[in-house]
Amino acid sequence: MAPPPPQLEPRLPLLLNRDEDDDELQETAYESDEKVHIVGIDSFAEGDKAPPFSWRKLWLFTGPGFLMSIAFLDPGNLEGDLQSGAIAGYSLLWLLFWATAMGLLVQLLAARLGVVTGRHLAELCREEYPGWARMVLWIMAELALIGADIQEVIGSAIAIKILSNGVLPLWAGVVITAFDCFIFLFLENYGVRKLEAVFAVLIAVMALSFAWMFGDTKPDGMELLLGILVPKLSSRTIKQAVGVVGCIIMPHNVFLHSALVQSREIDHNKKGRVKEALRYYSIESTIALVVSFIINLFVTTVFAKGFYGTELANSIGLVNAGQYLQDKYGGGLFPILYIWAIGLLAAGQSSTITGTYAGQFIMGGFLNLRLKKWLRALITRSCAIVPTMIVALVFDTNEDSLDVLNEWLNVLQSIQIPFALIPLLFLVSKEQIMGTFRIGPVLKISSWLVAALVIVINAYLLIEFFSNEVNGVVFSSAVCILTSGYVAFILYLVYRGFTFASWSCSPKNVEVIG
């Protein structure tokens, strides 16, 4: 085990918000002989007690949770929603609700880790694990991110092709999406709040588009309510049920959220300030995922109303969904095909940007890189855009095969889930890292049950998928060897988590919250 780092000087509390141009949101700090006082934050009770609730402070902390929620609304999730609605009708809405609740629990743990330690998950994994293990974790995280990004960029490209009436092929949509991402990253130079406002607009576009579709198709209100309240599951819908749960928890999103919460720096010298931040982030994340649940609900019920029980149900995918809606419901003042494409474009554009953010944190955290922001963005974008361009060129003339590709990409992301969840749960449980903010027995048991459920569900997905797709002795043997290594590494992570008794972290965290 590496020796602990030398004693660090206490970090001065920075601005609650780094948007220096916005006077309304800027908090000023000044240094006295005895302590650092943050005006507007430190004016209440000192010590361990958190200040009383403030709507203004909730507004100041609002942003990271909504960026996190975009992963719940990416094109891969939308495809899972429409297939669930078309094949299972309203019967899996209860599972969508509880899957979102499980996702919220995982994301709150990620936010807790970032707020308390002042570091994100990738950085902590670099310090926790030996070199070979953290390299494996990094590769797995990158593979999950690339898989998600391919789906997101392809989703945007499909929307652009629809909105251009087929003039722009898929590969052109991929190029546009790649450049759009750099434009949005450029906005970050004008302050994080400005960038968060752009994401808020994109989420609003999704909400309005899919709400419009919901209003046009008029799903059955009573069936919708029963679908949420009454659990139903049959052998015919088990695959869709697994897909609903499997696409909610995204590995790269766990890394992302632990980093996003650090855009508001707090005074770690006072436990009350940490409690305050955790409270506001919990409220904000809950609101954000309620919004994401409603949007997913709109998509599921629209396709349940239009295609459940029809011959088309099993053939609907992200590529042909818009045309099927157009054939079913026709034109009107605003043709539903273009409304669907606008919502899909907003989902794809927003999720590709957050994917780039996640890629920067993952690469920088695991590899301890200190690169310029534009260079990190270029590297992380290239890791996803290059394979996506290849996919677009190969499948541009055979778009039906994209649905098969999406199934493989879902599997790719599913097998990465343990490599984000297991380190996260061990880290937030350890007093050496979290001090008094470590999770208690009840939350620990609940979290491990959720993690175990998600891992088991994804294991079922893998078994089901490979039993149908893997043929041939050579291919089957290769899959068995890889599976053995995969399981062995998961067992190693669990073993190391239970046996690791010390932590090479900054003494600041132990002194302040221990």
C-alpha positions as semicolon CSV with decimal commas, in nm:
position;residue;x (nm);y (nm);z (nm)
1;M;0,000;0,000;0,000
2;A;0,131;0,342;-0,089
3;P;0,225;0,568;0,204
4;P;-0,024;0,841;0,292
5;P;0,032;1,177;0,124
6;P;0,192;1,458;0,321
7;Q;-0,023;1,690;0,527
8;L;-0,193;1,934;0,296
9;E;-0,270;2,293;0,373
10;P;-0,643;2,343;0,426
11;R;-0,806;2,446;0,099
12;L;-0,968;2,785;0,118
13;P;-1,340;2,773;0,050
14;L;-1,410;2,902;-0,297
15;L;-1,719;3,063;-0,439
16;L;-2,041;2,873;-0,407
17;N;-2,084;2,937;-0,776
18;R;-1,802;2,990;-1,023
19;D;-2,008;3,203;-1,260
20;E;-1,825;3,528;-1,195
21;D;-2,033;3,734;-1,436
22;D;-2,363;3,674;-1,261
23;D;-2,394;3,912;-0,966
24;E;-2,712;3,748;-0,841
25;L;-2,546;3,410;-0,799
26;Q;-2,198;3,516;-0,701
27;E;-2,100;3,473;-0,338
28;T;-1,805;3,672;-0,209
29;A;-1,545;3,550;0,036
30;Y;-1,295;3,732;0,245
31;E;-1,020;3,613;0,472
32;S;-0,982;3,719;0,833
33;D;-0,707;3,640;1,082
34;E;-0,901;3,353;1,237
35;K;-1,111;3,193;0,964
36;V;-1,252;3,225;0,618
37;H;-1,608;3,350;0,610
38;I;-1,835;3,300;0,309
39;V;-2,092;3,577;0,295
40;G;-2,444;3,444;0,247
41;I;-2,345;3,093;0,342
42;D;-2,178;3,124;0,677
43;S;-2,416;3,375;0,830
44;F;-2,619;3,111;1,013
45;A;-2,534;2,854;1,276
46;E;-2,174;2,743;1,306
47;G;-2,040;2,395;1,360
48;D;-2,227;2,075;1,285
49;K;-2,577;2,215;1,244
50;A;-2,695;2,287;0,890
51;P;-2,855;2,629;0,827
52;P;-3,234;2,648;0,777
53;F;-3,382;2,572;0,438
54;S;-3,362;2,848;0,179
55;W;-3,527;2,851;-0,163
56;R;-3,255;3,081;-0,290
57;K;-2,984;2,837;-0,188
58;L;-3,175;2,552;-0,350
59;W;-3,169;2,755;-0,668
60;L;-2,793;2,810;-0,631
61;F;-2,736;2,436;-0,595
62;T;-2,970;2,348;-0,883
63;G;-2,796;2,225;-1,196
64;P;-2,580;1,915;-1,142
65;G;-2,881;1,691;-1,077
66;F;-3,047;1,792;-1,402
67;L;-2,727;1,728;-1,597
68;M;-2,715;1,386;-1,429
69;S;-3,080;1,317;-1,518
70;I;-3,007;1,346;-1,890
71;A;-2,857;0,995;-1,881
72;F;-3,208;0,876;-1,787
73;L;-3,340;1,038;-2,106
74;D;-3,083;0,941;-2,368
75;P;-3,187;0,773;-2,697
76;G;-3,110;0,430;-2,552
77;N;-3,362;0,489;-2,275
78;L;-3,617;0,624;-2,522
79;E;-3,582;0,308;-2,730
80;G;-3,636;0,098;-2,417
81;D;-3,945;0,307;-2,336
82;L;-4,105;0,270;-2,679
83;Q;-4,039;-0,104;-2,696
84;S;-4,174;-0,151;-2,344
85;G;-4,491;0,037;-2,433
86;A;-4,543;-0,134;-2,768
87;I;-4,486;-0,489;-2,639
88;A;-4,598;-0,473;-2,273
89;G;-4,849;-0,187;-2,288
90;Y;-4,900;-0,008;-1,958
91;S;-4,806;-0,311;-1,747
92;L;-4,442;-0,214;-1,680
93;L;-4,497;0,146;-1,570
94;W;-4,463;0,039;-1,205
95;L;-4,120;-0,103;-1,288
96;L;-4,019;0,220;-1,460
97;F;-4,112;0,406;-1,141
98;W;-3,915;0,178;-0,909
99;A;-3,620;0,158;-1,146
100;T;-3,603;0,539;-1,141
101;A;-3,617;0,527;-0,760
102;M;-3,326;0,279;-0,756
103;G;-3,134;0,501;-0,995
104;L;-3,197;0,798;-0,764
105;L;-3,051;0,606;-0,469
106;V;-2,733;0,524;-0,663
107;Q;-2,694;0,883;-0,786
108;L;-2,743;1,025;-0,437
109;L;-2,463;0,801;-0,313
110;A;-2,241;0,928;-0,595
111;A;-2,325;1,288;-0,502
112;R;-2,258;1,212;-0,136
113;L;-1,914;1,078;-0,221
114;G;-1,822;1,384;-0,426
115;V;-1,951;1,641;-0,177
116;V;-1,792;1,487;0,133
117;T;-1,449;1,398;-0,009
118;G;-1,411;1,679;-0,260
119;R;-1,304;1,420;-0,518
120;H;-1,492;1,223;-0,778
121;L;-1,522;0,848;-0,810
122;A;-1,252;0,800;-1,075
123;E;-0,995;0,986;-0,863
124;L;-1,076;0,779;-0,556
125;C;-1,058;0,455;-0,755
126;R;-0,710;0,555;-0,873
127;E;-0,598;0,585;-0,510
128;E;-0,787;0,278;-0,385
129;Y;-0,676;0,011;-0,629
130;P;-0,336;-0,111;-0,754
131;G;-0,220;-0,013;-1,100
132;W;-0,345;-0,317;-1,292
133;A;-0,690;-0,303;-1,128
134;R;-0,747;0,066;-1,189
135;M;-0,643;0,022;-1,552
136;V;-0,908;-0,249;-1,590
137;L;-1,164;-0,024;-1,422
138;W;-1,068;0,261;-1,654
139;I;-1,098;0,045;-1,966
140;M;-1,438;-0,082;-1,853
141;A;-1,561;0,271;-1,784
142;E;-1,438;0,387;-2,124
143;L;-1,609;0,097;-2,301
144;A;-1,937;0,175;-2,125
145;L;-1,904;0,540;-2,220
146;I;-1,827;0,461;-2,584
147;G;-2,126;0,227;-2,604
148;A;-2,357;0,490;-2,459
149;D;-2,214;0,762;-2,681
150;I;-2,263;0,561;-2,999
151;Q;-2,633;0,526;-2,913
152;E;-2,662;0,894;-2,828
153;V;-2,489;1,021;-3,140
154;I;-2,678;0,779;-3,365
155;G;-3,003;0,896;-3,202
156;S;-2,916;1,256;-3,287
157;A;-2,821;1,154;-3,641
158;I;-3,155;0,974;-3,690
159;A;-3,339;1,288;-3,572
160;I;-3,137;1,511;-3,805
161;K;-3,210;1,279;-4,097
162;I;-3,585;1,295;-4,022
163;L;-3,587;1,674;-3,984
164;S;-3,396;1,714;-4,312
165;N;-3,642;1,485;-4,492
166;G;-3,365;1,237;-4,561
167;V;-3,133;1,489;-4,727
168;L;-2,867;1,443;-4,458
169;P;-2,752;1,081;-4,416
170;L;-2,656;0,929;-4,082
171;W;-2,286;1,004;-4,119
172;A;-2,362;1,373;-4,178
173;G;-2,572;1,378;-3,862
174;V;-2,279;1,226;-3,672
175;V;-2,048;1,504;-3,794
176;I;-2,300;1,774;-3,698
177;T;-2,343;1,621;-3,353
178;A;-1,967;1,610;-3,300
179;F;-1,929;1,981;-3,378
180;D;-2,236;2,075;-3,177
181;C;-2,075;1,918;-2,875
182;F;-1,772;2,147;-2,903
183;I;-2,001;2,448;-2,938
184;F;-2,172;2,363;-2,613
185;L;-1,839;2,302;-2,441
186;F;-1,737;2,649;-2,558
187;L;-2,033;2,788;-2,364
188;E;-1,873;2,659;-2,044
189;N;-1,622;2,942;-2,072
190;Y;-1,907;3,181;-1,996
191;G;-1,986;3,012;-1,667
192;V;-2,126;2,684;-1,550
193;R;-2,468;2,838;-1,489
194;K;-2,495;2,938;-1,854
195;L;-2,416;2,584;-1,962
196;E;-2,667;2,443;-1,715
197;A;-2,928;2,680;-1,860
198;V;-2,866;2,529;-2,206
199;F;-2,928;2,181;-2,066
200;A;-3,245;2,305;-1,896
201;V;-3,370;2,428;-2,234
202;L;-3,298;2,089;-2,394
203;I;-3,482;1,905;-2,116
204;A;-3,775;2,145;-2,159
205;V;-3,778;2,073;-2,534
206;M;-3,796;1,700;-2,461
207;A;-4,072;1,750;-2,208
208;L;-4,279;1,968;-2,441
209;S;-4,230;1,742;-2,744
210;F;-4,327;1,419;-2,571
211;A;-4,605;1,590;-2,376
212;W;-4,743;1,710;-2,712
213;M;-4,734;1,353;-2,841
214;F;-4,904;1,239;-2,521
215;G;-5,179;1,493;-2,573
216;D;-5,223;1,399;-2,938
217;T;-5,247;1,023;-2,879
218;K;-5,458;1,050;-2,559
219;P;-5,348;0,735;-2,368
220;D;-5,596;0,577;-2,129
221;G;-5,568;0,755;-1,792
222;M;-5,704;0,467;-1,584
223;E;-5,476;0,213;-1,751
224;L;-5,184;0,445;-1,691
225;L;-5,266;0,479;-1,320
226;L;-5,311;0,104;-1,276
227;G;-4,985;0,044;-1,460
228;I;-4,799;0,257;-1,206
229;L;-4,972;0,123;-0,893
230;V;-5,028;-0,247;-0,972
231;P;-4,718;-0,462;-1,037
232;K;-4,762;-0,699;-1,332
233;L;-4,508;-0,925;-1,496
234;S;-4,545;-1,213;-1,739
235;S;-4,309;-1,443;-1,922
236;R;-4,392;-1,258;-2,244
237;T;-4,272;-0,923;-2,109
238;I;-3,971;-1,036;-1,903
239;K;-3,722;-0,917;-2,165
240;Q;-3,874;-0,569;-2,171
241;A;-3,878;-0,564;-1,790
242;V;-3,508;-0,642;-1,779
243;G;-3,447;-0,369;-2,035
244;V;-3,638;-0,111;-1,830
245;V;-3,418;-0,170;-1,525
246;G;-3,096;-0,227;-1,716
247;C;-3,098;0,102;-1,904
248;I;-3,169;0,322;-1,602
249;I;-2,836;0,291;-1,417
250;M;-2,556;0,403;-1,648
251;P;-2,198;0,338;-1,532
252;H;-2,057;0,662;-1,670
253;N;-2,334;0,860;-1,500
254;V;-2,219;0,742;-1,157
255;F;-1,871;0,881;-1,227
256;L;-2,021;1,199;-1,373
257;H;-2,249;1,292;-1,084
258;S;-1,974;1,254;-0,824
259;A;-1,780;1,518;-1,019
260;L;-2,065;1,753;-1,114
261;V;-2,153;1,828;-0,750
262;Q;-1,812;1,986;-0,709
263;S;-1,908;2,279;-0,933
264;R;-2,032;2,442;-0,611
265;E;-1,753;2,449;-0,358
266;I;-1,845;2,443;0,007
267;D;-1,662;2,508;0,331
268;H;-1,533;2,164;0,430
269;N;-1,412;2,309;0,760
270;K;-1,770;2,301;0,887
271;K;-1,976;1,987;0,893
272;G;-2,294;2,193;0,871
273;R;-2,193;2,323;0,530
274;V;-2,148;1,965;0,406
275;K;-2,488;1,866;0,546
276;E;-2,643;2,167;0,377
277;A;-2,495;2,074;0,039
278;L;-2,610;1,714;0,071
279;R;-2,962;1,828;0,156
280;Y;-2,993;2,061;-0,143
281;Y;-2,838;1,814;-0,385
282;S;-3,078;1,545;-0,262
283;I;-3,378;1,770;-0,323
284;E;-3,251;1,884;-0,662
285;S;-3,167;1,532;-0,781
286;T;-3,508;1,405;-0,672
287;I;-3,687;1,681;-0,865
288;A;-3,471;1,614;-1,171
289;L;-3,545;1,241;-1,174
290;V;-3,918;1,303;-1,119
291;V;-3,906;1,511;-1,438
292;S;-3,717;1,234;-1,619
293;F;-3,970;0,976;-1,500
294;I;-4,258;1,183;-1,638
295;I;-4,084;1,219;-1,976
296;N;-4,015;0,844;-1,992
297;L;-4,377;0,788;-1,892
298;F;-4,497;1,001;-2,184
299;V;-4,295;0,798;-2,436
300;T;-4,398;0,460;-2,294
301;T;-4,769;0,541;-2,286
302;V;-4,773;0,694;-2,635
303;F;-4,642;0,370;-2,786
304;A;-4,860;0,159;-2,554
305;K;-5,166;0,343;-2,681
306;G;-5,069;0,321;-3,047
307;F;-4,909;-0,020;-3,090
308;Y;-4,974;-0,254;-2,797
309;G;-5,136;-0,572;-2,925
310;T;-5,068;-0,492;-3,290
311;E;-4,855;-0,681;-3,540
312;L;-4,611;-0,389;-3,552
313;A;-4,528;-0,406;-3,181
314;N;-4,228;-0,636;-3,210
315;S;-4,073;-0,449;-3,503
316;I;-4,061;-0,097;-3,360
317;G;-3,718;0,053;-3,290
318;L;-3,558;0,391;-3,269
319;V;-3,507;0,412;-3,647
320;N;-3,866;0,348;-3,759
321;A;-4,059;0,471;-3,453
322;G;-4,124;0,817;-3,598
323;Q;-4,258;0,682;-3,926
324;Y;-4,483;0,435;-3,743
325;L;-4,624;0,721;-3,537
326;Q;-4,682;0,924;-3,853
327;D;-4,863;0,633;-4,022
328;K;-5,075;0,576;-3,713
329;Y;-5,173;0,933;-3,627
330;G;-5,119;1,122;-3,951
331;G;-5,020;1,483;-3,999
332;G;-5,202;1,778;-3,853
333;L;-5,076;2,126;-3,782
334;F;-4,749;1,979;-3,650
335;P;-4,687;1,628;-3,786
336;I;-4,609;1,387;-3,504
337;L;-4,306;1,256;-3,698
338;Y;-4,129;1,591;-3,659
339;I;-4,238;1,635;-3,298
340;W;-4,083;1,297;-3,222
341;A;-3,765;1,396;-3,411
342;I;-3,732;1,722;-3,217
343;G;-3,760;1,540;-2,884
344;L;-3,514;1,274;-3,000
345;L;-3,268;1,539;-3,118
346;A;-3,282;1,719;-2,781
347;A;-3,224;1,387;-2,604
348;G;-2,932;1,296;-2,826
349;Q;-2,761;1,635;-2,818
350;S;-2,785;1,677;-2,441
351;S;-2,668;1,323;-2,365
352;T;-2,366;1,346;-2,597
353;I;-2,250;1,659;-2,417
354;T;-2,282;1,503;-2,073
355;G;-2,104;1,197;-2,215
356;T;-1,811;1,420;-2,310
357;Y;-1,806;1,560;-1,958
358;A;-1,807;1,212;-1,812
359;G;-1,526;1,107;-2,045
360;Q;-1,307;1,394;-1,927
361;F;-1,359;1,308;-1,562
362;I;-1,308;0,936;-1,618
363;M;-0,987;0,976;-1,818
364;G;-0,845;1,252;-1,599
365;G;-0,936;1,074;-1,277
366;F;-0,806;0,728;-1,355
367;L;-0,493;0,841;-1,540
368;N;-0,425;1,158;-1,338
369;L;-0,395;1,359;-1,658
370;R;-0,348;1,734;-1,648
371;L;-0,441;1,838;-2,000
372;K;-0,600;2,152;-2,136
373;K;-0,977;2,139;-2,148
374;W;-1,004;2,151;-2,528
375;L;-0,748;1,872;-2,563
376;R;-0,929;1,648;-2,315
377;A;-1,255;1,717;-2,498
378;L;-1,093;1,632;-2,832
379;I;-0,955;1,302;-2,700
380;T;-1,276;1,192;-2,531
381;R;-1,488;1,298;-2,829
382;S;-1,266;1,106;-3,069
383;C;-1,298;0,788;-2,862
384;A;-1,672;0,791;-2,933
385;I;-1,706;0,975;-3,265
386;V;-1,461;0,755;-3,460
387;P;-1,645;0,424;-3,389
388;T;-1,979;0,603;-3,430
389;M;-1,879;0,730;-3,775
390;I;-1,786;0,374;-3,873
391;V;-2,125;0,252;-3,750
392;A;-2,306;0,528;-3,941
393;L;-2,126;0,449;-4,267
394;V;-2,185;0,075;-4,234
395;F;-2,552;0,095;-4,140
396;D;-2,659;0,401;-4,338
397;T;-2,803;0,182;-4,612
398;N;-2,936;-0,083;-4,373
399;E;-3,090;0,108;-4,085
400;D;-3,293;-0,188;-3,960
401;S;-2,968;-0,345;-3,842
402;L;-2,919;-0,054;-3,603
403;D;-3,171;-0,212;-3,365
404;V;-2,955;-0,526;-3,349
405;L;-2,651;-0,307;-3,287
406;N;-2,835;-0,130;-3,005
407;E;-2,894;-0,465;-2,835
408;W;-2,521;-0,536;-2,843
409;L;-2,446;-0,187;-2,710
410;N;-2,694;-0,236;-2,425
411;V;-2,512;-0,556;-2,333
412;L;-2,178;-0,373;-2,348
413;Q;-2,302;-0,115;-2,100
414;S;-2,476;-0,368;-1,878
415;I;-2,161;-0,567;-1,809
416;Q;-1,985;-0,251;-1,687
417;I;-2,237;-0,172;-1,413
418;P;-2,061;-0,368;-1,133
419;F;-1,737;-0,177;-1,198
420;A;-1,904;0,149;-1,100
421;L;-2,146;0,027;-0,834
422;I;-1,917;-0,195;-0,628
423;P;-1,639;0,066;-0,579
424;L;-1,901;0,333;-0,507
425;L;-2,074;0,129;-0,235
426;F;-1,751;0,037;-0,063
427;L;-1,623;0,394;-0,070
428;V;-1,935;0,553;0,080
429;S;-1,943;0,285;0,353
430;K;-1,591;0,345;0,489
431;E;-1,527;0,577;0,781
432;Q;-1,167;0,632;0,671
433;I;-1,305;0,807;0,363
434;M;-1,642;0,948;0,461
435;G;-1,599;1,006;0,833
436;T;-1,934;1,058;1,003
437;F;-2,097;1,087;0,660
438;R;-2,051;0,719;0,583
439;I;-2,380;0,546;0,513
440;G;-2,544;0,364;0,803
441;P;-2,650;-0,002;0,824
442;V;-3,002;0,048;0,686
443;L;-2,890;0,252;0,385
444;K;-2,596;0,017;0,331
445;I;-2,821;-0,290;0,321
446;S;-3,070;-0,113;0,094
447;S;-2,795;-0,001;-0,141
448;W;-2,640;-0,346;-0,165
449;L;-2,981;-0,500;-0,230
450;V;-3,039;-0,254;-0,514
451;A;-2,690;-0,321;-0,652
452;A;-2,740;-0,697;-0,628
453;L;-3,079;-0,672;-0,799
454;V;-2,939;-0,463;-1,084
455;I;-2,641;-0,697;-1,129
456;V;-2,864;-1,007;-1,127
457;I;-3,103;-0,851;-1,377
458;N;-2,817;-0,764;-1,607
459;A;-2,672;-1,113;-1,565
460;Y;-3,007;-1,249;-1,684
461;L;-2,991;-1,012;-1,980
462;L;-2,644;-1,136;-2,068
463;I;-2,740;-1,503;-2,043
464;E;-3,053;-1,447;-2,250
465;F;-2,865;-1,245;-2,509
466;F;-2,566;-1,474;-2,551
467;S;-2,778;-1,789;-2,557
468;N;-2,951;-1,647;-2,865
469;E;-2,656;-1,476;-3,032
470;V;-2,349;-1,689;-2,959
471;N;-2,293;-1,979;-3,195
472;G;-1,992;-2,189;-3,284
473;V;-1,734;-2,364;-3,069
474;V;-1,462;-2,101;-3,106
475;F;-1,689;-1,806;-3,030
476;S;-1,854;-1,989;-2,738
477;S;-1,513;-2,080;-2,592
478;A;-1,395;-1,720;-2,617
479;V;-1,712;-1,598;-2,444
480;C;-1,664;-1,852;-2,163
481;I;-1,303;-1,743;-2,107
482;L;-1,398;-1,375;-2,100
483;T;-1,690;-1,446;-1,868
484;S;-1,462;-1,631;-1,625
485;G;-1,223;-1,335;-1,615
486;Y;-1,516;-1,097;-1,575
487;V;-1,658;-1,284;-1,276
488;A;-1,312;-1,322;-1,120
489;F;-1,253;-0,947;-1,134
490;I;-1,591;-0,873;-0,974
491;L;-1,505;-1,114;-0,692
492;Y;-1,170;-0,938;-0,653
493;L;-1,344;-0,601;-0,616
494;V;-1,575;-0,742;-0,350
495;Y;-1,288;-0,913;-0,164
496;R;-1,069;-0,603;-0,169
497;G;-1,356;-0,386;-0,052
498;F;-1,419;-0,603;0,252
499;T;-1,052;-0,646;0,344
500;F;-0,927;-0,292;0,279
501;A;-0,887;-0,137;0,623
502;S;-0,698;0,187;0,557
503;W;-0,725;0,473;0,312
504;S;-0,470;0,700;0,149
505;C;-0,678;1,014;0,152
506;S;-0,612;1,371;0,250
507;P;-0,607;1,409;0,630
508;K;-0,837;1,708;0,583
509;N;-1,138;1,486;0,524
510;V;-1,079;1,276;0,834
511;E;-1,022;1,577;1,056
512;V;-1,324;1,769;0,935
513;I;-1,586;1,496;0,918
514;G;-1,433;1,206;1,110
